[in-house]
């Protein structure tokens, strides 16, 4: 009887570990050699209104997220985007066709948070964007600021979100993708969906696709 129970619990443990591993998508190392020179990319940057519906490849997602706010100085844990008092308050959520994932910059991986297609919550009233393959949601966690009142923290978070959004848009221009930063979204529904805390503020989202 004891051996049967032991085997049963081992099976449960294996199933649990497999389910956890399926919830984590390890991204490829970013290709830091790609793209146009910075000045050329800036000349190409534009907010478009039409998006291709082709799914973004895992390598392109990897490069995009690293450019957005990845770790570029591993010894110090510093990021590609600056943040006020190095609070690193920005969380990035990726809305795909079949899931919503959280970007783990330290591990350069995606953590699946919700299964399903919730892109309409990001597109909101701008339904013409709803079929774009990728939305990047930029959230500021004000609890990571060690001082400052609520108003100051909100300002810092908005600035940090803008810096990440610009990284995304310049990267997209550099590699020939389409992008558009936006403030519109179903904030209350997204907050509930992702079970965000009161300190996590939805700042911006960026629509991304290949060139149409």
C-alpha positions as CSV (number, residue, x, y, z in Angstrom):
1,X,0.0,0.0,0.0
2,X,2.8,2.4,0.9
3,X,4.6,1.8,-2.4
4,X,1.4,2.4,-4.3
5,X,0.9,5.7,-2.5
6,X,4.5,6.7,-3.2
7,X,4.2,6.0,-6.9
8,X,1.0,7.9,-7.0
9,X,2.6,11.0,-5.5
10,X,5.6,10.7,-7.8
11,X,3.2,10.7,-10.8
12,X,1.5,13.8,-9.4
13,X,4.8,15.5,-8.9
14,X,5.9,14.7,-12.5
15,X,2.6,16.0,-13.9
16,X,3.0,19.2,-11.8
17,X,6.5,19.8,-13.0
18,X,5.5,19.2,-16.6
19,X,2.6,21.7,-16.4
20,X,4.9,24.3,-14.9
21,X,7.5,23.8,-17.6
22,X,4.8,24.3,-20.3
23,X,3.9,27.6,-18.7
24,X,7.4,29.0,-19.3
25,X,8.7,29.7,-22.8
26,X,12.5,30.1,-22.9
27,X,13.3,32.7,-25.5
28,X,16.3,32.5,-27.8
29,X,19.3,34.8,-27.2
30,X,18.7,38.2,-28.8
31,X,20.4,38.9,-32.1
32,X,22.2,42.1,-31.3
33,X,23.7,42.5,-34.8
34,X,20.4,43.0,-36.7
35,X,18.7,46.1,-37.8
36,X,19.4,49.5,-39.3
37,X,21.7,52.1,-37.8
38,X,20.0,54.2,-35.1
39,X,19.7,57.4,-37.1
40,X,18.2,55.5,-40.1
41,X,15.8,53.7,-37.7
42,X,14.7,57.0,-36.3
43,X,14.1,58.4,-39.7
44,X,11.9,55.3,-40.4
45,X,9.9,55.4,-37.2
46,X,6.2,55.9,-37.7
47,X,2.8,55.0,-36.1
48,X,0.9,53.0,-38.6
49,X,-2.8,52.1,-38.8
50,X,-2.8,48.8,-40.8
51,X,-1.3,45.6,-39.4
52,X,-0.5,42.2,-40.9
53,X,-2.0,39.2,-39.1
54,X,0.9,36.8,-39.5
55,X,2.2,35.4,-36.2
56,X,5.5,36.9,-35.0
57,X,8.3,34.3,-34.8
58,X,9.9,33.3,-31.5
59,X,13.2,34.9,-32.5
60,X,11.6,38.2,-33.4
61,X,9.7,38.2,-30.1
62,X,12.9,37.5,-28.3
63,X,14.7,40.4,-30.0
64,X,11.8,42.7,-29.6
65,X,11.4,42.1,-25.8
66,X,15.1,42.3,-25.2
67,X,15.2,45.7,-27.0
68,X,12.1,46.8,-25.1
69,X,13.5,46.3,-21.6
70,X,15.9,43.4,-21.5
71,X,19.0,43.0,-19.4
72,X,21.9,44.5,-21.3
73,X,24.5,44.6,-18.4
74,X,24.1,41.2,-16.7
75,X,26.8,41.9,-14.0
76,X,24.7,44.9,-12.8
77,X,21.2,43.7,-13.7
78,X,20.7,46.9,-15.7
79,X,18.2,47.2,-18.6
80,X,18.0,48.5,-22.1
81,X,15.5,51.1,-20.9
82,X,16.4,53.5,-18.0
83,X,14.0,53.8,-15.1
84,X,13.7,56.4,-12.4
85,X,16.1,55.7,-9.5
86,X,16.7,52.4,-11.2
87,X,13.5,51.1,-9.7
88,X,12.9,48.8,-12.7
89,X,9.2,49.3,-12.2
90,X,8.1,48.2,-15.7
91,X,6.4,44.9,-16.3
92,X,5.7,43.8,-19.9
93,X,2.8,41.6,-20.8
94,X,2.5,40.1,-24.2
95,X,-0.9,39.5,-25.7
96,X,-0.7,36.8,-28.4
97,X,-3.4,35.0,-30.4
98,X,-3.6,32.1,-27.9
99,X,-2.3,33.4,-24.6
100,X,-1.1,36.4,-22.4
101,X,2.4,36.1,-21.1
102,X,4.6,38.1,-18.7
103,X,8.2,38.8,-19.8
104,X,10.8,37.8,-17.3
105,X,13.8,39.9,-18.3
106,X,16.2,38.3,-15.9
107,X,15.6,34.8,-17.4
108,X,14.7,36.2,-20.8
109,X,11.6,34.1,-20.9
110,X,7.9,34.3,-21.1
111,X,5.6,33.1,-18.3
112,X,2.2,32.2,-19.5
113,X,-0.4,33.9,-17.3
114,X,-3.7,33.3,-19.1
115,X,-4.7,31.0,-22.0
116,X,-6.9,32.4,-24.7
117,X,-7.2,35.3,-27.1
118,X,-7.7,38.6,-25.2
119,X,-6.5,41.0,-27.9
120,X,-9.8,42.7,-28.1
121,X,-9.3,44.0,-24.5
122,X,-6.3,45.9,-25.8
123,X,-7.7,47.1,-29.1
124,X,-10.9,48.2,-27.2
125,X,-12.9,50.6,-29.5
126,X,-10.3,50.5,-32.2
127,X,-11.5,47.2,-33.5
128,X,-9.4,47.6,-36.7
129,X,-6.4,46.6,-34.6
130,X,-7.9,43.6,-33.0
131,X,-6.3,41.0,-35.4
132,X,-2.8,42.3,-35.0
133,X,-0.6,39.3,-33.9
134,X,1.1,41.0,-30.9
135,X,0.2,43.6,-28.3
136,X,2.8,44.7,-25.7
137,X,1.2,46.0,-22.5
138,X,3.5,48.2,-20.4
139,X,2.7,48.3,-16.7
140,X,4.4,50.3,-14.0
141,X,4.5,48.8,-10.5
142,X,4.6,51.8,-8.2
143,X,5.6,49.7,-5.2
144,X,9.1,49.4,-6.6
145,X,9.7,53.1,-6.0
146,X,11.3,53.3,-2.6
147,X,10.3,56.9,-1.9
148,X,8.0,59.6,-3.3
149,X,4.3,60.3,-3.0
150,X,1.7,58.7,-5.2
151,X,1.7,61.5,-7.7
152,X,5.4,61.4,-8.1
153,X,5.4,57.7,-8.5
154,X,2.8,57.9,-11.2
155,X,4.9,60.5,-13.1
156,X,8.0,58.4,-12.8
157,X,6.1,55.3,-14.0
158,X,4.6,57.2,-17.0
159,X,8.1,58.4,-18.0
160,X,9.6,54.9,-17.7
161,X,6.7,53.4,-19.7
162,X,7.3,56.0,-22.5
163,X,11.0,55.0,-22.6
164,X,10.2,51.4,-23.0
165,X,7.6,52.2,-25.7
166,X,10.1,54.2,-27.6
167,X,12.6,51.3,-27.5
168,X,9.9,49.1,-29.0
169,X,9.1,51.5,-31.8
170,X,12.7,52.2,-32.7
171,X,13.4,48.5,-32.8
172,X,10.4,47.9,-35.0
173,X,11.5,50.7,-37.4
174,X,15.0,49.2,-37.4
175,X,13.9,45.7,-38.5
176,X,11.0,46.7,-40.7
177,X,8.1,45.9,-38.5
178,X,4.9,48.0,-38.0
179,X,4.1,49.5,-34.6
180,X,1.8,51.9,-32.9
181,X,1.9,53.1,-29.2
182,X,-1.5,53.6,-27.7
183,X,-3.1,54.5,-24.4
184,X,-6.6,53.1,-25.2
185,X,-7.5,49.7,-23.7
186,X,-10.1,48.1,-21.4
187,X,-8.2,48.9,-18.2
188,X,-10.5,47.5,-15.6
189,X,-11.0,44.2,-17.5
190,X,-7.3,43.7,-18.1
191,X,-6.5,44.4,-14.5
192,X,-9.0,41.8,-13.5
193,X,-7.8,39.3,-16.1
194,X,-4.2,39.6,-15.0
195,X,-5.0,39.9,-11.3
196,X,-2.9,43.0,-11.0
197,X,-2.4,44.7,-7.6
198,X,-3.4,48.2,-6.8
199,X,0.2,49.4,-7.3
200,X,0.4,48.1,-10.9
201,X,-0.7,50.8,-13.2
202,X,-1.5,50.2,-16.9
203,X,0.4,52.9,-18.8
204,X,0.7,52.1,-22.5
205,X,0.4,49.4,-25.1
206,X,2.1,48.9,-28.4
207,X,0.6,47.1,-31.4
208,X,3.3,45.2,-33.4
209,X,3.2,43.2,-36.7
210,X,5.2,42.5,-39.8
211,X,4.8,45.1,-42.6
212,X,1.5,44.7,-44.3
